[in-house]
Amino acid sequence: MKTAIILLNWNGADDTIDCLESLVQAKGGFFAVVVDNDSHDDSMERLKAWQSAHPSFELHLIEEKENHGFAIGNNIGVRYASQYAPDYYMLLNNDTVVAPDFLEQLLSFMADHKEYDVLSPVINYYDDRKKIWFGGGRLKTTGRTALHRGEDESVFEGVPSFPVNYVSGCAMLFSPKVLLPSGDVFSDKFFFGEEDHEFSVRVRNKFKMACVTGAKIYHKIGMSRKKMSKQQDNFDAYIYYLSLYVIYGLYDSGITRFAKFLYVRLKSLDKFCKLGNSFGCSFKLSNRLYTDYLAHKNIDKNCFEEMKGRFLPKQ
């Protein structure tokens, strides 16, 4: 079996090369596709040099002249890889490193459980490799949640796998069967953030998903989030709740959609208050969310940049 492993790079050659170095040691039949999202540093030169220094490693480099974001960037990689008719696709964040047997573990599970079409490995913290960052996920009535975050990986002793209905775009293996008719994996309604949420909502009733606990990767993300500016926090929250409007607008109707939209209105109001905004300011932000949803019905690049410019104006 052949798996296409897709990575995105944007001004991040150090991380991407670390990931590729770990993939050199990985077991299982695969080839790698790196999509460069219009980096403005020396990423492509360094990646080409790495490719030349590893001639036995099958690496395909795609150089884009525009930053397409996470969803479309991965779609470009998947569509490129499809010409080689892989049995599976694997999306992998470039700021990860993998255990040598991670892919072997996933493919072995697929071979023994053909009823599954989407798998997540266990994603641990890079700096504390026994602590879980993402141990599978669940879609809730409203929103989604990462399971076992911050717990020790010993929680999975005696549990080789378990079903889930939400997977992280950080690392997910999937069958070509789950692709959209266009050949894409993610909706182009999202530029950066919650595209894996929409994916999980879309496929959960058609395909089975599982977390395979023996498959491990390590994510370079801090265990405690660095303190960010109030403007950045507001922007992140705004994009998240706007994404919920888009997802619920796509997949819910009638009283269910009304109830979920009301949830977003109230939950976003509470969140903005907790971020230190006055009630009046929070109320205006919560109201504007719905106005922006009606105006855009997506968070594509233009919408994302508009929101970013509103919250994070260039200095």
Secondary structure, DSSP 4 states (H G I P E B T S, - for coil): --EEEEEEESS-HHHHHHHHHHHHT--SSEEEEEEEE--SSSHHHHHHHHHHH-TTS-EEEEEESS--HHHHHHHHHHHHHGGG--SEEEEE-TTEEE-TTHHHHHHHHHHH-TTEEEEEEEEEESSSTTBEEES-EEE-SSSEEETTTTSBGGGGTT--EEEESB--TTEEEE-GGGS-TTS-SS-TTBSSSSHHHHHHHHHTTTSEEEEEEEEEEEE---SSPPP--HHHHHHHHHHHHHHHHHHHHHH--HHHHHHHHHHHHHHHHHHHHHTT--HHHHHHHHHHHHHHHHHHSSB-HHHHHHHHHHHS---
